[in-house]
Amino acid sequence: MANTLMEGRKIQDWVNLVLAVCLFISPWVVGFAAEAAPTWNAWIVGIILGALAITALSAFAEWEEWANLVVGLWLIASPWALGFAASAAAMWTAVIMGVLVAAISLWAVWDVHHPHAHA
């Protein structure tokens, strides 16, 4: 059963790694690379998210999932905190990625505290 739970978390961590890469390249793909605040936000948060995912893949610890939740919440709030909410492409990219990251981290924390839900 422990292997099954670890495999489930690894799926979540792989998804976070993919989201990190998507976030990092989003300024070019979505088209807001000319805007400094959302571009740097995407790059820095993408690197942080990727580092957390790689750390979780190598040695799982619950704190990594809580850190991912904070990263997701930051992404949701960042358009207003950094003043790029008027840029629809950048704002929606941050909000959607933030919701996905937060949801995945909550799912991982749920799995830690409810291991019998998979039985």
N, C-alpha and C positions, 0 to 999 in steps of 0.2 A: 504494500500500500504506500509506503514512503516513496518508492520509485515513481509511482503514478502521480503523487502530489508534486514531486520535483519536476516531472515532465510537464505537468500543467503550468507550473510557474515558469519553466523555461520557454514555453510557448508565449507567455505574456512578456517575458524579457526579450525574446526575438522580435515580437511585434513592436515593443518600445524601441529596439535598435533600428528597425525599419522606419518607424516614425521619426527617429532622430535624424536619419539620413534624409528623409523627405523634408523635414523642417530646415535642415542645413541648405539644401538646394532650392528651397521654395522661393527665395528672392528672384532667382533667375527663371524658374519654371512658371511662377505665377505672375511675375513682372513688376516687382517693386524694388529691384536691386538699386535703383537710383535714389531711394529714400534711405538715409543713414540709420535712423532709429529702428525701424522694423527689420532692416537687414542685419544689423549687428545683434539685435535681439534674437533673431532666428539662428544666426551662427553660434552665438554664445550658448543659448538654451539647447540647441541641437547637440553641441559638444558635451554639455553637462548631461543631457539625457542619454546620449550614446555611452558616455563613461559609466553612468549608473547601470545601464543595461549590460555592458560588458562585465562590470563588477558583479552584478547579480547572476550572470551566466557562469562566472567562474566560481563564486562562493556565495550562495544565497544567504541573505540576512533580511529580516523584516524591515529594518530601517531604510533599506534601499527603496522599498515600495512606498514608504511614507515620504521619502525625499521626492520620489516621482510624483506623488500627489501634490506636493508643494510646487514642483515645476509646472504641473498641469494647471494649477490654480493661478500661478504667475502668468502663464501664457494667456489665460482667459482675461486677466486684469491688465496685461501689459499695453494693449492699445490705448487705454485711457491713462494709465500711469506714465507712459512714455510719450503720449500726445500724438499717436498716429491713427486714432479711431476714424478720422476723416478719409483715410485711404482704405477704401472698401476691400481691396484685394489683400492688403496686409492685415487688416483687422480680422477679416473672416478666416484667413489662414491661421492666425494666432488663436482665435477663439475655437475653431473646429479642432485644431491639433491639441489645444489645451483640454477640451472636453474628452477627446479620445485618450490622452495620456492619463487624466484624472480617473476616468472610468476603468482603464486597465489596471491602474494601481489599486483602486478600491476592490476590484475583482481579485487581485493577488492577495491583498490583506484579508479579504473574506475567506479565501482558500486556506490561509494560515490558521484562522480562528475557527473554521468549520470544516475540518478535514473529512468528516463523515458524510458530507454532502456529495462526495464523489463515489461513495461505496455502493 
